Amino acid sequence: MVEGPEELLRDEEVTCHSPGCDGRRRLSVALQPWTPHPRRMPVSPDTRGLCQSVFEPGQVELAVMALETYAGPDEAWIHQAAIRLSDGQLHRLAHWLNSAERELGTFRWYAGEPADVSLESHRFAVEFINGLIDKDAPRPPEPH
């Protein structure tokens, strides 16, 4: 293990599952010292109210915590659009927030009312993406 002024480096052997990989790879992994996430402004009362109307009571605070991790422009609009797109599913909310951070233009297309397609086509596109998100959602273990 090599220590630097701002990070720790460690060689790690991992199993590779990518096509064409021989199965084992050595990686240098940078370990950052843990620091708490900088506290963002709390979500707006309107956003919290939207969370309460969309998410189950036990999931509202989790949704608010997820919203507080968004680090991009137009925070209140993105928060409310992601809540609506998630349809009350936390795993969808996380996906839509990540999407907004990675590709804001694409997120805005899904969250808005685009002029380049019909409302039916747009609604289908959102439902299709939510279906793909659901395929990757963690599932509870099957009973034996």
C-alpha positions as protocol buffer text, in pm:
chain_id: "A"
residue {
  index: 1
  type: MET
  ca { x: 0 y: 0 z: 0 }
}
residue {
  index: 2
  type: VAL
  ca { x: 134 y: 342 z: -95 }
}
residue {
  index: 3
  type: GLU
  ca { x: 25 y: 652 z: 90 }
}
residue {
  index: 4
  type: GLY
  ca { x: 0 y: 989 z: -79 }
}
residue {
  index: 5
  type: PRO
  ca { x: -87 y: 1324 z: 71 }
}
residue {
  index: 6
  type: GLU
  ca { x: -453 y: 1301 z: -27 }
}
residue {
  index: 7
  type: GLU
  ca { x: -525 y: 937 z: -92 }
}
residue {
  index: 8
  type: LEU
  ca { x: -424 y: 581 z: -22 }
}
residue {
  index: 9
  type: LEU
  ca { x: -339 y: 347 z: -310 }
}
residue {
  index: 10
  type: ARG
  ca { x: -383 y: -27 z: -285 }
}
residue {
  index: 11
  type: ASP
  ca { x: -329 y: -301 z: -542 }
}
residue {
  index: 12
  type: GLU
  ca { x: -636 y: -521 z: -558 }
}
residue {
  index: 13
  type: GLU
  ca { x: -697 y: -840 z: -753 }
}
residue {
  index: 14
  type: VAL
  ca { x: -1051 y: -855 z: -888 }
}
residue {
  index: 15
  type: THR
  ca { x: -1252 y: -1099 z: -1095 }
}
residue {
  index: 16
  type: CYS
  ca { x: -1336 y: -958 z: -1436 }
}
residue {
  index: 17
  type: HIS
  ca { x: -1666 y: -1058 z: -1597 }
}
residue {
  index: 18
  type: SER
  ca { x: -1634 y: -850 z: -1914 }
}
residue {
  index: 19
  type: PRO
  ca { x: -1640 y: -1025 z: -2251 }
}
residue {
  index: 20
  type: GLY
  ca { x: -1286 y: -1102 z: -2367 }
}
residue {
  index: 21
  type: CYS
  ca { x: -1141 y: -1077 z: -2018 }
}
residue {
  index: 22
  type: ASP
  ca { x: -925 y: -1361 z: -1889 }
}
residue {
  index: 23
  type: GLY
  ca { x: -1097 y: -1352 z: -1550 }
}
residue {
  index: 24
  type: ARG
  ca { x: -842 y: -1182 z: -1322 }
}
residue {
  index: 25
  type: ARG
  ca { x: -713 y: -826 z: -1321 }
}
residue {
  index: 26
  type: ARG
  ca { x: -493 y: -627 z: -1088 }
}
residue {
  index: 27
  type: LEU
  ca { x: -611 y: -275 z: -1023 }
}
residue {
  index: 28
  type: SER
  ca { x: -471 y: 11 z: -824 }
}
residue {
  index: 29
  type: VAL
  ca { x: -758 y: 135 z: -613 }
}
residue {
  index: 30
  type: ALA
  ca { x: -753 y: 487 z: -474 }
}
residue {
  index: 31
  type: LEU
  ca { x: -904 y: 505 z: -128 }
}
residue {
  index: 32
  type: GLN
  ca { x: -1010 y: 854 z: -35 }
}
residue {
  index: 33
  type: PRO
  ca { x: -1032 y: 935 z: 333 }
}
residue {
  index: 34
  type: TRP
  ca { x: -1399 y: 945 z: 428 }
}
residue {
  index: 35
  type: THR
  ca { x: -1548 y: 1290 z: 446 }
}
residue {
  index: 36
  type: PRO
  ca { x: -1913 y: 1366 z: 506 }
}
residue {
  index: 37
  type: HIS
  ca { x: -2118 y: 1479 z: 208 }
}
residue {
  index: 38
  type: PRO
  ca { x: -2133 y: 1856 z: 214 }
}
residue {
  index: 39
  type: ARG
  ca { x: -2475 y: 1952 z: 343 }
}
residue {
  index: 40
  type: ARG
  ca { x: -2685 y: 2108 z: 73 }
}
residue {
  index: 41
  type: MET
  ca { x: -2974 y: 2339 z: 122 }
}
residue {
  index: 42
  type: PRO
  ca { x: -3273 y: 2146 z: 249 }
}
residue {
  index: 43
  type: VAL
  ca { x: -3533 y: 2062 z: -11 }
}
residue {
  index: 44
  type: SER
  ca { x: -3806 y: 2320 z: -49 }
}
residue {
  index: 45
  type: PRO
  ca { x: -4139 y: 2280 z: 133 }
}
residue {
  index: 46
  type: ASP
  ca { x: -4310 y: 2232 z: -206 }
}
residue {
  index: 47
  type: THR
  ca { x: -4067 y: 1951 z: -294 }
}
residue {
  index: 48
  type: ARG
  ca { x: -4115 y: 1786 z: 46 }
}
residue {
  index: 49
  type: GLY
  ca { x: -4492 y: 1809 z: -4 }
}
residue {
  index: 50
  type: LEU
  ca { x: -4460 y: 1645 z: -346 }
}
residue {
  index: 51
  type: CYS
  ca { x: -4254 y: 1366 z: -186 }
}
residue {
  index: 52
  type: GLN
  ca { x: -4526 y: 1314 z: 73 }
}
residue {
  index: 53
  type: SER
  ca { x: -4790 y: 1287 z: -200 }
}
residue {
  index: 54
  type: VAL
  ca { x: -4590 y: 1044 z: -417 }
}
residue {
  index: 55
  type: PHE
  ca { x: -4390 y: 820 z: -179 }
}
residue {
  index: 56
  type: GLU
  ca { x: -4511 y: 585 z: 92 }
}
residue {
  index: 57
  type: PRO
  ca { x: -4493 y: 742 z: 442 }
}
residue {
  index: 58
  type: GLY
  ca { x: -4190 y: 533 z: 543 }
}
residue {
  index: 59
  type: GLN
  ca { x: -3999 y: 636 z: 231 }
}
residue {
  index: 60
  type: VAL
  ca { x: -4045 y: 1014 z: 235 }
}
residue {
  index: 61
  type: GLU
  ca { x: -3732 y: 1087 z: 441 }
}
residue {
  index: 62
  type: LEU
  ca { x: -3527 y: 847 z: 226 }
}
residue {
  index: 63
  type: ALA
  ca { x: -3648 y: 1027 z: -85 }
}
residue {
  index: 64
  type: VAL
  ca { x: -3558 y: 1365 z: 67 }
}
residue {
  index: 65
  type: MET
  ca { x: -3211 y: 1235 z: 155 }
}
residue {
  index: 66
  type: ALA
  ca { x: -3166 y: 1114 z: -204 }
}
residue {
  index: 67
  type: LEU
  ca { x: -3276 y: 1452 z: -337 }
}
residue {
  index: 68
  type: GLU
  ca { x: -3018 y: 1626 z: -117 }
}
residue {
  index: 69
  type: THR
  ca { x: -2741 y: 1440 z: -302 }
}
residue {
  index: 70
  type: TYR
  ca { x: -2819 y: 1608 z: -635 }
}
residue {
  index: 71
  type: ALA
  ca { x: -2535 y: 1845 z: -718 }
}
residue {
  index: 72
  type: GLY
  ca { x: -2643 y: 2027 z: -1030 }
}
residue {
  index: 73
  type: PRO
  ca { x: -2827 y: 2330 z: -1163 }
}
residue {
  index: 74
  type: ASP
  ca { x: -3198 y: 2404 z: -1122 }
}
residue {
  index: 75
  type: GLU
  ca { x: -3218 y: 2204 z: -801 }
}
residue {
  index: 76
  type: ALA
  ca { x: -3587 y: 2257 z: -716 }
}
residue {
  index: 77
  type: TRP
  ca { x: -3706 y: 2187 z: -1073 }
}
residue {
  index: 78
  type: ILE
  ca { x: -3484 y: 1876 z: -1104 }
}
residue {
  index: 79
  type: HIS
  ca { x: -3600 y: 1749 z: -763 }
}
residue {
  index: 80
  type: GLN
  ca { x: -3968 y: 1783 z: -853 }
}
residue {
  index: 81
  type: ALA
  ca { x: -3925 y: 1641 z: -1202 }
}
residue {
  index: 82
  type: ALA
  ca { x: -3731 y: 1339 z: -1069 }
}
residue {
  index: 83
  type: ILE
  ca { x: -4003 y: 1276 z: -809 }
}
residue {
  index: 84
  type: ARG
  ca { x: -4273 y: 1278 z: -1079 }
}
residue {
  index: 85
  type: LEU
  ca { x: -4069 y: 1054 z: -1310 }
}
residue {
  index: 86
  type: SER
  ca { x: -3999 y: 807 z: -1026 }
}
residue {
  index: 87
  type: ASP
  ca { x: -4370 y: 740 z: -970 }
}
residue {
  index: 88
  type: GLY
  ca { x: -4306 y: 676 z: -599 }
}
residue {
  index: 89
  type: GLN
  ca { x: -4020 y: 427 z: -643 }
}
residue {
  index: 90
  type: LEU
  ca { x: -3692 y: 509 z: -463 }
}
residue {
  index: 91
  type: HIS
  ca { x: -3474 y: 313 z: -706 }
}
residue {
  index: 92
  type: ARG
  ca { x: -3624 y: 512 z: -993 }
}
residue {
  index: 93
  type: LEU
  ca { x: -3565 y: 839 z: -808 }
}
residue {
  index: 94
  type: ALA
  ca { x: -3196 y: 753 z: -770 }
}
residue {
  index: 95
  type: HIS
  ca { x: -3171 y: 670 z: -1140 }
}
residue {
  index: 96
  type: TRP
  ca { x: -3339 y: 991 z: -1253 }
}
residue {
  index: 97
  type: LEU
  ca { x: -3120 y: 1204 z: -1025 }
}
residue {
  index: 98
  type: ASN
  ca { x: -2807 y: 1034 z: -1163 }
}
residue {
  index: 99
  type: SER
  ca { x: -2940 y: 1090 z: -1512 }
}
residue {
  index: 100
  type: ALA
  ca { x: -2988 y: 1462 z: -1443 }
}
residue {
  index: 101
  type: GLU
  ca { x: -2627 y: 1490 z: -1323 }
}
residue {
  index: 102
  type: ARG
  ca { x: -2484 y: 1295 z: -1619 }
}
residue {
  index: 103
  type: GLU
  ca { x: -2694 y: 1428 z: -1908 }
}
residue {
  index: 104
  type: LEU
  ca { x: -2913 y: 1721 z: -1815 }
}
residue {
  index: 105
  type: GLY
  ca { x: -3050 y: 1773 z: -2167 }
}
residue {
  index: 106
  type: THR
  ca { x: -3176 y: 1417 z: -2192 }
}
residue {
  index: 107
  type: PHE
  ca { x: -3324 y: 1437 z: -1842 }
}
residue {
  index: 108
  type: ARG
  ca { x: -3507 y: 1756 z: -1940 }
}
residue {
  index: 109
  type: TRP
  ca { x: -3652 y: 1579 z: -2245 }
}
residue {
  index: 110
  type: TYR
  ca { x: -3797 y: 1300 z: -2029 }
}
residue {
  index: 111
  type: ALA
  ca { x: -3909 y: 1539 z: -1755 }
}
residue {
  index: 112
  type: GLY
  ca { x: -4070 y: 1798 z: -1982 }
}
residue {
  index: 113
  type: GLU
  ca { x: -4317 y: 1807 z: -2264 }
}
residue {
  index: 114
  type: PRO
  ca { x: -4101 y: 1784 z: -2575 }
}
residue {
  index: 115
  type: ALA
  ca { x: -4235 y: 1938 z: -2894 }
}
residue {
  index: 116
  type: ASP
  ca { x: -4068 y: 1679 z: -3120 }
}
residue {
  index: 117
  type: VAL
  ca { x: -4299 y: 1386 z: -3028 }
}
residue {
  index: 118
  type: SER
  ca { x: -4661 y: 1329 z: -2936 }
}
residue {
  index: 119
  type: LEU
  ca { x: -4765 y: 1314 z: -2570 }
}
residue {
  index: 120
  type: GLU
  ca { x: -4844 y: 943 z: -2612 }
}
residue {
  index: 121
  type: SER
  ca { x: -4496 y: 872 z: -2751 }
}
residue {
  index: 122
  type: HIS
  ca { x: -4337 y: 1072 z: -2470 }
}
residue {
  index: 123
  type: ARG
  ca { x: -4540 y: 892 z: -2204 }
}
residue {
  index: 124
  type: PHE
  ca { x: -4442 y: 557 z: -2361 }
}
residue {
  index: 125
  type: ALA
  ca { x: -4072 y: 659 z: -2354 }
}
residue {
  index: 126
  type: VAL
  ca { x: -4091 y: 743 z: -1983 }
}
residue {
  index: 127
  type: GLU
  ca { x: -4273 y: 416 z: -1905 }
}
residue {
  index: 128
  type: PHE
  ca { x: -4017 y: 223 z: -2112 }
}
residue {
  index: 129
  type: ILE
  ca { x: -3721 y: 376 z: -1925 }
}
residue {
  index: 130
  type: ASN
  ca { x: -3891 y: 314 z: -1589 }
}
residue {
  index: 131
  type: GLY
  ca { x: -3938 y: -49 z: -1695 }
}
residue {
  index: 132
  type: LEU
  ca { x: -3567 y: -77 z: -1770 }
}
residue {
  index: 133
  type: ILE
  ca { x: -3484 y: 81 z: -1435 }
}
residue {
  index: 134
  type: ASP
  ca { x: -3713 y: -172 z: -1263 }
}
residue {
  index: 135
  type: LYS
  ca { x: -3522 y: -462 z: -1421 }
}
residue {
  index: 136
  type: ASP
  ca { x: -3208 y: -350 z: -1234 }
}
residue {
  index: 137
  type: ALA
  ca { x: -3386 y: -289 z: -903 }
}
residue {
  index: 138
  type: PRO
  ca { x: -3275 y: -504 z: -610 }
}
residue {
  index: 139
  type: ARG
  ca { x: -3519 y: -784 z: -540 }
}
residue {
  index: 140
  type: PRO
  ca { x: -3585 y: -946 z: -203 }
}
residue {
  index: 141
  type: PRO
  ca { x: -3451 y: -1300 z: -176 }
}
residue {
  index: 142
  type: GLU
  ca { x: -3685 y: -1573 z: -296 }
}
residue {
  index: 143
  type: PRO
  ca { x: -3837 y: -1784 z: -14 }
}
residue {
  index: 144
  type: HIS
  ca { x: -3702 y: -2139 z: -6 }
}
